[in-house]
Amino acid sequence: MARKFKDLTEREILALAIALEEEDSRVYADFADGMRETYPATAKLFEEMREEESDHRAQLIETFRSRFGEHIPLVRREDVKGFVQRRPLWLARPLKISDARKQAEIMELETRQFYQKAIPQVTDARTRKLLGDLEEAERKHQVAAEALGEEIITQDVKKTEEEAQRRLFVLQIVQPGLAGLMDGSVSTLAPVFAAAFATHSSKDAFLVGLAASIGAGISMAFAEALSDDGSLTGRGRPVLRGAVTGLMTAAGGIGHTLPFLLSNFHAAFVAAVIVVAFELAVIAWIRNRYMDTPLLSAAFQVVVGGVLVFIAGIWIGSA
């Protein structure tokens, strides 16, 4: 059962301080490791913060040994009431700068408040001085975490890191999502409109489109998730990529299938054509926005492919 902070002895307070500094040091080490290749400037700052936390730990251990001997009891943050449970953001890959910076700010604030509460419970002058010095150091760390390297991370470096973050977003989210949207929007055109022209029934066209969209979504999700584990390509977690691709594939197909819920076949057909045009325009915009494809070129490529599949569906359905 977690104990109240006010019930801790000076020995236990020092042991807890050692554990906190060690944990913070290891978290900063993980942050630095997770950003070393993509965000080297920020990784350097976290490495410097890790070294300072390790130095704090060494000072605390020296004080503990001089007062209480060699054995340091195991007192962890989860053993004391009042500490906020931390989500293991440091294990996430890829590691987002914004998440790491926010976590560092919270960590430094929490550790600083710990020292502020610990000082009144300690009577030894040398220990009180050390805790006061560490509280001041954590205050400086908190300020550094809030700004996180404004002096070290120049505007050019920030721009580089933002570009790297954008590349990761495009690689891990936009590309699989765009592939799914294109597949769902284009490949399901043929079966939907073939069924529509073959039966002249909105219900039949809707059922065919729904089945084709869901089937394509499941197929694309597994294909993307099993293509690679992302460890070498940097494309991120396969489950996330697969989910994004599958959902966007299904959405692309269902978009022009929904109009066939209208009982009037001609109205449903016109609405479906309008939705198809909108889908193709969205795909062209995404390719222009994130893939640096000229808008006219992107529109031409998408429209040509969509029109060919659309014609094939009508031709087959009318045969």
Summary of the structure (lengths in Angstrom):
residues: 319
radius of gyration: 29.2
end to end distance: 75.8
largest distance: 95.2
contacts: 1038
relative contact order: 0.09
helix: 79%
strand: 1%
